[in-house]
Amino acid sequence: MGDRILGGVCLVVALAMAWAAHGYAAEISYEPVGPRAFPTLLATLMGLAGVWLLVKKPAHGVASGTPVLAATSALDWKAVTLCAASCLIYTALFQTLGFWLATSLMAVPVGMAFGGTLKKTLLGGVVMGLGFYLMFDKLLDVVLPTGVLSFLLGGR
């Protein structure tokens, strides 16, 4: 039952994202894909995942009448809270720190919430942040904030 609730929530959020992104338009065309492509892609993927959760069969051994609270009590709420707080801090510092640094720093607490070590999550965060920055900024020509590292990344 919990999967179906999550699937329904994902579907509603995806529809809201797609509706909001529909109105996105650039004043001038400075990017090849425009501002609506990425949120529309995310909404599509989230919507497909939501539909899949709604129609898939329950996992083997899970009773169909299992209360939602019993299913969610097994969650590691400390890890969930850490991930949610990291995402909120990420959004607050994204412009100031820039994409690469903010993404690298966010990966550390999220990775540690999933059992990673400080060294591995920091290394993974730096590689992921730089890799995504280069992919979006250089390969896809999507402008991302460079923040405090603008002197190093050729700031925008």
N, C-alpha and C positions, 0 to 999 in steps of 0.2 A: 504494500500500500504506500510505503514511503517513497518508492521509486516513481509511482504514478503522481503523487503530489509534487515531487521535484520536477517531473516531466511537464506537468501542467504549469508550474511556476516558470520553468525555462521557456515554454512556448509563449506565455503571456509577456514575459520580459523581451523575448526575441521580437515579437510583434510590435511592442512599444519602441524598441530600438530601430526596427526597420521603418516605422512610421516617422520617428524623429529624424532619421538619416535621410529620408526622402526629401526633406526640405533643405539639406545642406547644398550649398552652391558657392563656388569661389567668385569673388568680385572680378578677378582676372584669372585667366588660365595659366597657372604657374607650375602645376604638377600634371603629369600625363594621365593619372587616374582620377584626380579630383578628390574632394573631401568626403564624398559619400561612399566611395568604394570600400574602405576598410570597415566602417561600422555596418555596412550592408552585408559584407562577407561574414563578420562575426555574428550578426543576427541570423543569417542563414544557417550557419553551423550550429548555433545554439538552438534554433528552431528544429533542425533535424535531430539533434540529440534529445530534445524534449519529446518529439514524436516517437522516437525509438524507445524512450523510457515509458511512454504511455502504452505502447503496443507489445512490448516484449513480455515473455512469460516470466513469472517470478522465479527467483533462483531456487535451485533444488534444496529441499529441506526447510524452506521458509513457509510457514503457514500463512495462508491468505488472510487470516483474521488477526494477525499480529498487530497489536496497537502501535501507532506511530511513535509514541513515547518510548516504548520498549526498544524499537529499532534505533532511535536516536540516542539512547542512553549509552550505547557502546562507543559513541564518538569521543574522540579526545578533544574535549572542549578547550583545553589550554592551547592546543595546536591550532584549532579553528580560530580562536580569539587572536592568537599571535599573527596568523595569516591575514585576518581582516584588519587588524591594526597596522600591519605592514603596508597593506594596500592603501589605507587612508593616508598614512604618512607619505607614501610614494606620490599620491596625487597632490599633496600639499607642497612637496619639495621638487616635483618634476621640472617645473620651469626654471627654478633657481639653480638647482644642481645640474640640470641637463639630463637628457635621456640616458646616456651611458652611465654616469655616476649614480643616478637615482635607481636605475635598474640593477646595477651591480650591488648596491647597498640593500635593496629590497630582497634580493635573492638569498641573502645570508639568513635572516630570521625565518624566512619561508622554508629554506632548505633544512635548517636546524629543526624546524617543527616536524619535518618528515624524517628526522633521524640522522641528518648529515653532520659532519664535524665542521668546526669553524673554518679550518684550512680548506677543506674540500668545497664548502659552500661559497667561501670568498673567491676561490679560484674559478669555480663554476659561474659565479655571478659576474666576474670581470670578463670572462670569455663570452658568456651569453650577452651581456650588455654591449660589449664592443662588436660582437658578431652581428647582433640585430641592428646596431647603429649603422655599421658599414652596409649591411644589406638594404636597409630602408633608405639611408641617405645617399649612398653612392650608386647602388645597383638599381633601386626603384625610383630614385630621385624624389623621395618624400622628405620634406624639410622637417628635421627634428631639432629641438632646442639643445644647444651645447652647454649652456649654463656656465658654471665657473671654469670649465675646461675649454672655453672658446679660444683661448690663446693656443691651445694644443690641437684642437679639431678644426680650426678655421671658422670661428663662430658665426652664428646667425642669430 
